[in-house]
Amino acid sequence: MKRMLLFTLILISCFSLSAKAQGNLLITPMRVVFEGAKQNEELSLVNIGKDTATFSISLLQYNMKEDGSFVKIEHLEEMQRSAAPYLRIFPRQVTLAPGEPQIIMLQCRRQAGMQAGEYHTHLFFRAEKETSPLGLKKANQDSTQLTINLIPIYGISIPIIIRTSDVKVSASLSDLKLESPKESSPYLKFNINRSGNSSTYGDIIVDYIPAQGKATQIAVTRGIGVYTDINKRNVTIKLDTPYNAVLRKGKLKVRYVTNDETKKQVVYAVGEMDI
């Protein structure tokens, strides 16, 4: 009698910093900053899937690269400014029915001797899937086929930042370059240059200023961060114009501004280029 051998493979999806939901989990807020006297933050989770799901919560360390991607740091001793040692999370695992909400408490415990500036880490939410034990499956005893059962495990990560005293940061834009490929909308490339002991986080707004007439907003990209891991981030933004439209003589004005609605908007940097 021949039996079917069942292998279970687990696939882990990549996290996204800009999305509000990944897999079946909705998280609010998507970014936490502890500054001033702030010590506590409540995170709201909602299972937006159709099935009951279990989510585990942990702290992981990622460093940003110049292209905006992240690389995982396996050993915390390699990261001198990790916020993980100063954070407490409760609970560490939740099981939610469809549509069920849950509050996660995040506590910051600063310690004496912390250096001035910024510490950061990531709060990682992992969807745990129930799997059957590896072994022989007897349902189709005469089958000679090998079956692979793919079980996706979704994860989403949000940044957690602790700022101490004497935080300073400045930014500038450089190397603006307009690309106009055939049969596609144009896009703009440039660098965000950061200096200081703090990260930046905000929106990119691009305006087209013709030689005559009013300025027109042709691109907005939300949630662009430059962490203290890097001093420069490469950015590419697609412009909101038809591919056959021509940006005639004029200027492109690029602004990098904070996007915190609870505070007065701060302009990090402004760049212009003639076209």
Buried (B, 14 or more C-beta within 10 A) or exposed (E): EEBBEBEEEEEEEEBBBEEEBBBBBBBEEBBBBBBEEEEEBEBEBBBBBEEEBBBBBBBBBBBBBBEBEBEEBEEEEEBEBBBBEBBEBEEEEBEBEEEEEBEBEBEBEEEEEBEEBBBBBBBBBBBEEEEEEEEEBEEEEEEEEEEEEEEEBBBBBBBBBBBBEEBEBEBBBEEBEBEBEEEEBBBBEBBBBBEBBBBBBBBBBBBBBBEEEEEBEBBEBEBBBBBBBBEBBBBEBBBBBEEEEEBEEBBBBBBBBBEEEEEEEEEBBBBEBEB
